[in-house]
Amino acid sequence: MKNNAVFLLYAFAAVIAMSGIGIAIAERSAIGAIVSILAVIAVFGMGFKTKKKFREQAEH
């Protein structure tokens, strides 16, 4: 159950970062869009890294 909660938080963070891209585009803020894109990449990276860690722990 703990795994699901962690991944739910990553999903919310990703949705917020993706929404930030749309908001930045609407506000015509290139810096905001770039920061939001970097945030999406970081959140997805952390999520995949966490998934790999949980998978490796389950194998042992």
C-alpha positions in Angstrom: 0.0 0.0 0.0 2.9 2.3 0.7 4.1 2.0 -2.9 0.8 3.2 -4.2 0.8 6.3 -2.0 4.3 7.2 -3.2 3.4 6.8 -6.8 0.2 8.7 -6.3 2.3 11.6 -5.0 4.6 11.4 -8.1 1.5 11.4 -10.3 0.1 14.5 -8.7 3.5 16.3 -8.9 3.7 15.4 -12.6 0.2 16.7 -13.3 1.0 20.0 -11.5 4.3 20.3 -13.5 2.4 19.6 -16.8 -0.2 22.2 -15.8 2.6 24.6 -15.2 3.6 24.2 -18.8 0.1 25.2 -20.0 -0.1 28.1 -17.6 3.4 29.4 -18.6 2.4 29.2 -22.3 -0.8 31.1 -21.6 1.1 33.7 -19.7 3.7 33.8 -22.5 6.5 33.0 -20.1 9.3 31.2 -21.8 11.2 30.8 -18.5 8.2 29.4 -16.7 7.7 26.9 -19.5 11.3 25.8 -19.4 11.2 25.4 -15.6 8.0 23.4 -15.9 9.4 21.1 -18.5 12.5 20.5 -16.4 10.2 19.8 -13.4 8.3 17.2 -15.5 11.5 15.5 -16.5 12.7 15.5 -12.9 9.5 14.1 -11.5 9.3 11.4 -14.2 12.9 10.5 -13.5 12.4 10.2 -9.8 9.3 8.1 -10.3 11.0 5.7 -12.6 14.0 5.5 -10.3 11.7 4.8 -7.3 9.9 2.1 -9.3 13.1 0.4 -10.2 14.2 0.5 -6.5 10.9 -1.1 -5.4 11.2 -3.7 -8.1 14.7 -4.6 -7.1 13.7 -4.9 -3.4 10.9 -7.2 -4.4 13.3 -9.5 -6.2 15.5 -10.1 -3.2 
